[in-house]
């Protein structure tokens, strides 16, 4: 197996890299880790403590796993490595805050292509650990990575990474529980994620993998990926590679890089995806009420009439053309600030996987309150607007709902299921504010009168156009008649 390592560049020989990881006694005395070439002084044993043989044997065992996987499967399902971007520039991000996972339910928590992290390790997926070892070897050859050095970096992050998971979940999972196995898991998954983010592969496999990387309990901490990413020394930050990779997944991102408002740290890839889809500084603060009476009031409840009912108060739905988020619904008034109410909603593409994405985003928001509850608020509002199939048809006509796979009834059921996930949970104050604005407008007598006029005399765009054309013709005919009368008077 040593011959395999030398042949493929997968394994460093003992003469090239001798890795010393200090034991507990050495750590207490101030010794650290050294990674580098062997010197004459080391051979004499005069300057450094003796190297623990256990770590060297473990590293060789890991290298052998990689080589065996490479020999077992030389077939490669992805495109040529020549498509990878190769400009070199170092980028460094900070470390991360740990969070326990929040378990999702049933099919929305089951990876189909690849498992990441400890919770689904024994489940059968398209990409096995053996195939990940092949990716490790491929990345070492392509990027010049040192497997031993990367393994040491992962070992340094194990304690902090384990604290990112719930101890109870770890103990009940089928994933690795011992120190070395957990380190190897972090190494494999980090290599795989960086391969997927930085090497271009065919669109369909990439989209299927992207969905698995957005499952809440199919994650590894983001700081672990960052540590390995530093070894690549690429020209763009990790964030931009991730945004490009998730670009085709709906809801679409409206962020295209790092700006002054970017959060300094991410918890995991789902956290990054969530950040790229929600508006800045909204849906963060929960509603705070001094009395339960206020929350029971119709004006301070997360409730609005459905889309067709809102037409009765001259409330229109318009597709938002420019927005800081794909999930940000806003309300405004026009025409003397009284007559017409407008709900601006971004264009929403519904795909076969939309329920999957929304479930995991909501589960993440319920777990990490500091990230806001935009998806929760959006789902609640859409549940209010879409109560009947006529409501769905109205939003389709307005260009807001774009769906090629779901019927009107399925869309209603989708948002009804999503809203049930958040029952009896605290809602953001922005949701109550927009509901309050919509209800205030809807219940105003003047707006209801204007709405009844619009529905009666302008029930559709075609009728509105016909009435407008008739009015123009009437005015022109009237002007022609007046002109003829004036001309006749002068002639007389």
N, C-alpha and C positions, 0 to 999 in steps of 0.2 A: 504493500500500500504506500510505502514511502516513495517508490518509483512513480506511482500515479501522481503523488503530490508534486514531485519535481517536474514531471512531464507537463502538467497543466498549470503550473504556477500557483497551485492552491495552497501549498504548505511551505512555510519557511523552514530551512534546515537549521539545526541547532547552532551551526557556526554563524548564521546570519542574524538570528534574533534569540537572545536569551532574556526571558522575562522573569523578573523577580517581584513577587508580591509579598510584602512583609507580613509576618504572622503577628499575632496579638502582642507578643512580647516586644517585637521590634517596633510595632506601632507606638507602644507606650514609651519607648525610649527615643522616639522622634524619627525613626527610619521611615522612609516612604517606599514608593514603587519606582523601579527604574526599567526603562525599555530602551534597548539599544544594542550595539554590537559588543561582542565579547572582547575584553582586553587581556593583556598579559598578566596584569595584576589580579584579575579575576581568576585566571587559571592558577595562580600561585595561592589564591585564597587569602591574601594579605590585607585587602582593603574592605571587602564587603562580606556580610554574613552569608552563610551557605544558603543556596536557593532551595526552596521547598520543592521536592520532586513531585508532590501531588498535583500542583498546578501545571507543571510541564506535561505530565502524563495526561491530564484532563484536556489540555489544549491539543495534544497529539490525537487524542480520541475524537475530539470535535473535527479536526482536520480529516481524519480517516472517514468519519461519517459523510463529510462533504464529497470526498473522492469516491466512496462507494456509490453514493447517489448519482454522481456524474457518470460512472461506468455503467450503472444499471439502466440509465435512461439518457441516451444521447439525442433523442428527438426533442425538438424545441418548438413549442406551439406559437411563439410570438415572432414578430418581424425582426429584421436584421438590426443588429446593434449599431449599424452605421447611421441610423436615424437619430441617434441620441445627440443632444446639444453638448458641446465639449468645451466651450469657453471657460476659462478658469478664473475664479475670484472667490475669496473667502468671505463667508457670512456667518455671523454668530448671533444666536438668540439666547435669551436668558432661560433659567430653569423654571419649573412649573409647580403649580399648587396641586396637591393630590385631592381626589374626590372618590368616594365610593360609587359603585355602579348603581343604577336603578333598573330593576328587571322589567323588561317589556313582556308582552303576553303572546304566547303561541307562535304563529307563523311570522310575526313581525320581529322575532328575536332569533330566527333560525338562518344562519348563513348557508348559502347554496354553493358558492364557488370556493371560498377560502375562509379559514378560521384565523382570527387574530386574538391574542390574549389567552387567558387560562380557561374561560368558561365553556367553550365549545370544542375543546381540543380533541376529543374522541369521536366527534361526529364526522360522518363521511361527506367529504366535499370534493369538488373537481381537482383542486390543487392540494396535494399532500405535502407533508413535511419533507419527504424525499425530493420532491420537485423544488421546494424552497432551498434545499441544500445546493441543487444545481444552479439556482439563481445566485446564491452566495458565491459560488465559484465563478460564475459569469461576471458578476459585479467586480470581483477581485481582479479578474483579467482586464476588464474594460476600464476600470477606474484606478487600478493600481492600489487597491486597498490591502492592508496588512491584516489578515484574519486574526492573528494573535493579538495585535494591538486593539482591534475592534472588540474582541472578546473581553479583554481587560476593561475596556470602557463600559461595556455592558455590565460586567461584574461590579463595577463601582456604583452603578445606578440601581442595583437590585433591591437594596433595602428601601430606598425611597419609592421605587416602582411598586413594590409589594404594598406599601402604605397607601397607594392610590386605589387599592381594591378593598372591599369589605372582607374582614377576616372570616366571617361566617360563610360568605360566598366562596372564598378560596378553599375553605375546609370541605365544603360540600361539592365542589366542582371536581371534574375528572381530569383537570389540567395538572401541570407540574406543581409539586409542593416543596420539593427540596431545593436547595440553593443553586446547585449547578444546573438542574433541569430548567429552573426559572430563568437563569441567565441565558441558556441556549435558546429558550423560547423568545426572549427579547431580541437576541441576535437575529434569529430567523425572520421574525416578523418585521423588524426594522429594515433589514436588507430587502425583504419583499416589498414593503411599502415604498421605499426609496426607488426600487427598480420600477415599480408601477408609476410613480410620480415623475420620474426623470427620463425614462425610456419610452418612446412612443410605440404603442402597440395598436392592433386593429381596434376599431371603434366598439364593436359589439362586446368582445371580451372585456374591454376597459369599462364599459357601462355596467356590465354585470358584476364586475369586481367592485366598482364604486358603490353599488348598493350594499354590498356586504360590509364595506368599510364605513358605512353610515348606520350600522346597528349599534345601539348604545352599549350593550354588553359584549361587543366584539371589537374591543379597543385595547391599545396599549397607550401609556402616557405619552403625551406629545414631546416632553423633554427628552425621552429616550430616543425618539426618532431624530430630534435635533442634534443629539450628541454624535450619532453616526453620520448625519448629514454634514457636519463640520469636516469630516474626513474627505468628502468629495471635492470640496473647494470649487464649487460651481459659480457661475456668473450671476445667478439670481437667488434671492432668498427662498427658503423652503415654502413660505406662504404663497408665493407666486406660482410655484410648481403645483401646489395643491389646488389653487383656484383654477388654474388651467385644466387640471385633471377633472374637476367636478363641474366644469363649465356647461356641459350638455345636460346636466341633471336638473330637472324642474322641481321646485321653483328656481328660476334663474338668478344668478348673482348680479348685483349691481355694483359690486366693488371690484376693482381691477388692480389692486396692489396695496401697498402700505401707505397710509397717510398719517397726519398728525393725530387723528382720533383712533387709530388702530389700537386694540388692546395689546398690552405688552406680552401676555402669556395666553396660551391655549391649554385646555385640559387634554384634548385628544382631537382626532380628525373630525368627529361629529361636532365638536364645539367650534372648530374653524368653519365648517360648512354652515352651521347655524348663524355665526357672526356675519358671514357673507350674504345672508338672505334677509336679515332683519334690519329695521331702521335704527339709526343712532339715537340713543338717549330717549327712547320711547318704550312704553309697556314695561317699565322697570318697577315703579313704585306701586305697591298694593293699595287698594282703597282703604282709607282709615276713617271710621265713622265713630262719632261720640255716642251714638245711640243706635239700637237695632231698628228703630222706627225709620231712620233714614235709609237703611239698606232695604227695608220692606217696601219703601215708596216706589211707585211705578217710575218715577224720575231717576231713581238711583238703583236700578236693577239692570243686569246685562240683557235687556230685552228691547227689541224693536219689532214693529209690524213686518210682515213679509213684503217682498218686492212689489207685488201687485197692489197690496193695500197702501203702500207708500205713494203710489201714483195718485191716490185720492186726495193727497195733500200737496200736490204739485212737487213731489220729490222725484228727481230724475237720477238715473244711473249713467255715469260716463266712464269710459276707459281712460285711466290715467296714463298719459303719454310719457311723462318724465317723473320718475320716483326714485327715492333713495332706497327703496326696498320693494321686493315682489309681493310682500305680505302686508303692506301698509294701506289701510282704508282711511280716508279722510272725508269730512263733511264740510260743506260751505254753502253760503247763500248768495244769490245774485238777484239783480233787478230790485234795487232799493232795499236790499238786505232783508226782504220780507217775503217776496212772492214765491220764488223758485228755490227749492233746496236741491243740492247736488251731492250725491255720494260718488266720490272718485275712487275707483277700484282698479288696481293694476291688472293687466291681462294675465289670466291664470290658465296655464296649460295642464290639463288633467291627463295623466298617463296611467298605464297599467300598474305602475309602481307607486303612484301618488299616495295611496293609503299607507303603504309601507313607510314612505318618507315622513309623512305627517305624524304617524304614530310614534316614530322614534324621536322626532323633534319635540313633540309634546312631552314624551317621557323624560327627555333631557331637561326641558324647562321646569318640569315638576320637581326634578332632583336638584337642579342648580338655579336657585332663585335669583342669584346675582346676575345671571345672563338675561333676565327679563322673561316675559311670557307673551311674546308677539304671536307665536303660532297658536297659542291658546286663545288669544283675543280674536285673531283672524278666523279661526274655526267657529268660535261662538257667534260672531257676526254673520258668517256665511250660513250657519245653521238657522239664524233668525230670518235671513232674507229668502232662503230656499226652503219653503214649506210645501209648495205644490209644484207640479210640473210646469204650470204656467209661469211660475217665478223663474225657473231654469230657462225656459224659452226666452223670457224677456232679457235675461243677462246674456244669453247667447246672441240675441239680436243686437245687443249693444256692443258686441265684440269683446266682452269681459271673460266669458267662459269659453275656452277652446278645448274641446274634447273629441278625440277620434275613436274612443273605445267604450265610453260609458254612456248609458242612456240617461234620460232626465231623472228617472226614479233612482237609478244607481247613484247619481250625484247627490240627491237628497239624502239617501241612506248613508253615504260616505260622511257627510258633515254631521249627521245625527250621531253616528258612531263616535266620531272624534269628540264631539261635545260631551258625550257621556263619560269620556275618560277624565274629564276635569270637574265633574259634579262634586259639590261640597268642598272645592278647593278655592283658595283665595285668588281673586282676579285682579289684574292691574287697573290702576285708576284711569288710565287712558281709555280703557274699554267702557267704563261707566260714563266718562265724559262724552264720548261720541254717542252713546245710547241716549244720554240726557239731551244732547243737541238735536238728535233726530226726533225724539219723542216731543220735545218742545215745539219743534216746527210742525210736526204731524198734527198735533192737537190744537193748533191755532186756527180760529174760525175763518180768518181771511184766506189762509193757505188751503183749507179744505174747500172753500168756495171756488178758488182759482183751480184747484185740482178737479173739481166736478165739471167746470167749464171746459177744461182741457180734455178730459175723458169724453165728454159729450160731443164736443164740436171738433176736436182734434185727436181722435182715438188712435190714429196711426200716422206715420210719416207721409204716406200717400194721400190720406185725407187732408193733412195739414198743407201739403203742396197744392192740392186741388183748390182748397179754400183760399190760399194765398194767391194763386193764379187768378181765381175768380174775382178776388178783391182788386187785384191790379187791373184786370179788364174792365171792372166796373168803374174804377177811378178814371181810366183812360176814356171810356165811353162818356162819362160825365163831363170831362174836360172838353171832349169833342163837341158835345151838345152845347155847352156854355159858349164855346168859341163860335159855333154856328149862329147862336142867338145874338151874340154881340155883332157879328158881321151883318146879319139881317137888319139889326137895329140901325147900324150906320148907313146901310144902303137905303133904308126907308127915309 
